Amino acid sequence: VQLQASGGGLVQPGGSLRLSCAASGSIFSIKFMGWYRQAPGKQRELVALIRSADNTNYADSVKGRFTISRDNAKNTVDLQMKSLKPEDTAVYYCRVAVPGYDYWGQGTLVTVSS
């Protein structure tokens, strides 16, 4: 099973983007799904996690601006990003965690610049 992330691109400050991550096959016993990002010269960091619709976690830097959602039937996880800032520029990776293993997507580049 592979994860395919999409939706990245160039956007102006204050703009919006929606990232999507889809699995090529079925994934069972999912513990959580999430999005991470890695800016140039920095370590990969957590952006948002979702265990269920009412069980989510966000990095402080994105709270109120980003929303994570998942579709259990399709094994997809999306990240709606609003009010984007230059400091949101990074490669965004999706992750699906199951007991004993992590699936990672290939990353999608988000560039916030005027």
C-alpha positions in Angstrom: 0.0 0.0 0.0 1.3 3.4 -0.9 0.1 6.9 0.1 -0.2 9.5 -2.5 -0.3 13.2 -1.4 -1.5 15.9 -3.7 -2.8 19.5 -3.6 0.4 21.4 -3.0 1.4 24.5 -4.9 2.2 28.2 -4.8 -0.2 30.4 -3.0 -0.1 34.0 -1.8 -0.1 34.9 1.9 -3.6 34.8 3.2 -4.6 32.2 0.6 -5.9 28.7 1.0 -5.0 25.2 -0.2 -6.4 21.8 0.4 -4.1 18.8 0.6 -5.3 15.3 0.0 -3.7 11.9 0.8 -5.1 8.7 -0.6 -4.0 5.1 0.0 -3.6 2.8 -3.0 -5.2 0.0 -1.1 -7.0 -0.9 2.1 -5.4 -0.1 5.4 -6.8 -1.8 8.5 -6.5 -1.1 12.2 -5.6 2.5 11.7 -4.5 4.2 14.9 -4.4 7.7 13.5 -3.8 9.6 10.3 -1.9 12.8 10.1 0.0 15.5 8.3 3.6 16.6 8.9 5.8 19.2 7.3 9.5 19.9 6.8 10.8 23.3 5.9 14.2 23.7 4.4 16.9 23.3 7.1 14.4 22.2 9.7 13.2 18.9 11.2 10.0 17.4 10.2 7.2 18.5 12.5 3.6 17.5 13.3 0.9 19.6 11.7 -2.2 17.8 12.6 -3.5 14.3 13.7 -6.9 12.8 13.5 -8.0 9.6 15.3 -11.7 10.3 14.8 -13.9 13.3 13.8 -13.9 14.4 17.4 -10.4 13.5 18.3 -7.9 15.7 16.6 -4.6 17.5 17.5 -3.0 20.5 15.9 0.3 22.2 16.2 -0.1 25.5 18.0 1.1 27.4 14.9 -1.8 26.2 12.7 -4.7 26.1 15.2 -7.7 28.0 13.9 -6.3 28.0 10.4 -5.9 24.3 9.4 -8.5 21.6 9.5 -7.8 17.9 9.2 -10.5 15.4 8.1 -10.6 11.8 7.1 -12.8 9.4 5.1 -12.6 6.0 6.7 -14.3 4.3 3.8 -11.8 5.7 1.3 -8.7 5.7 3.6 -8.1 9.3 2.8 -7.0 12.2 4.9 -7.3 15.8 3.9 -5.8 19.0 5.3 -7.7 22.3 4.6 -5.3 25.2 5.0 -6.5 28.8 5.3 -4.9 32.1 6.0 -1.6 30.7 4.9 1.6 32.4 6.0 5.1 32.4 4.5 6.3 30.3 7.4 3.9 27.6 6.3 6.1 26.9 3.4 7.3 23.3 3.5 7.0 19.9 2.1 3.9 18.3 3.6 3.8 14.6 4.3 0.9 12.4 5.2 1.2 9.5 7.6 -1.0 6.6 8.5 -0.1 4.7 11.6 -1.1 1.1 12.3 0.2 -1.1 15.1 3.9 -1.7 14.4 4.1 0.3 11.2 3.9 3.7 9.6 2.9 4.5 6.1 4.3 7.8 4.7 3.3 9.7 1.5 6.0 11.1 -0.8 5.4 14.7 0.2 3.8 17.7 -1.6 5.4 21.1 -1.7 3.5 24.1 -0.4 5.0 27.5 -1.1 3.5 30.6 0.4 4.9 33.7 -1.2 3.8 36.9 -2.9 
